[in-house]
């Protein structure tokens, strides 16, 4: 998916998607292979962080 496609799908601007991807790379959660290819570098940390963000009903915010 292109950044524009991701932005459209999520209802965000392309700039927001670019900033978010850069932040995830700087946090070490994603790795940028090329300007157009990313991979998940630390799935365990992502799962822990998502598990910690629960809504008030007790279900996971992201699944």
C-alpha positions in Angstrom: 0.0 0.0 0.0 1.2 3.5 -0.7 1.2 6.1 2.0 -1.7 7.8 0.1 -3.6 4.6 0.2 -2.9 4.1 3.9 -4.0 7.7 4.6 -7.2 7.3 2.6 -8.1 4.0 4.3 -7.5 5.4 7.8 -9.1 8.8 7.0 -5.8 10.6 7.7 -3.6 13.0 5.7 -0.5 11.6 4.0 1.6 13.9 6.2 0.2 12.2 9.3 1.0 8.8 7.9 4.5 9.8 7.0 5.1 11.3 10.5 3.7 8.2 12.1 5.8 5.8 10.1 8.9 7.8 10.9 8.1 7.8 14.6 7.6 4.0 14.6 10.9 3.6 12.8 12.6 5.9 15.4 11.0 3.9 18.2 12.5 0.7 16.7 9.1 -0.9 16.1 9.4 -0.8 12.3 12.4 -1.1 10.1 12.6 0.8 6.8 14.1 -1.4 4.1 13.6 1.2 1.4 11.5 4.4 1.3 8.6 2.2 0.1 9.1 -1.0 2.2 8.7 -1.4 5.9 8.8 -4.4 8.2 7.9 -5.1 11.8 11.1 -5.3 13.8 9.8 -6.0 17.3 6.4 -7.7 17.2 6.6 -8.7 20.9 6.9 -5.0 22.0 4.1 -4.0 19.7 1.9 -6.7 21.2 2.8 -5.7 24.8 2.0 -2.0 24.0 -1.3 -2.9 22.4 -2.2 -5.2 25.3 -1.6 -2.3 27.7 -4.0 0.0 25.8 -7.4 -1.3 26.7 -10.7 0.6 26.5 -13.0 0.8 29.5 -15.0 -2.3 28.5 -11.8 -4.4 28.9 -11.4 -5.3 25.3 -8.3 -4.5 23.4 -8.2 -1.2 21.6 -6.5 -2.9 18.6 -6.7 -6.5 17.5 
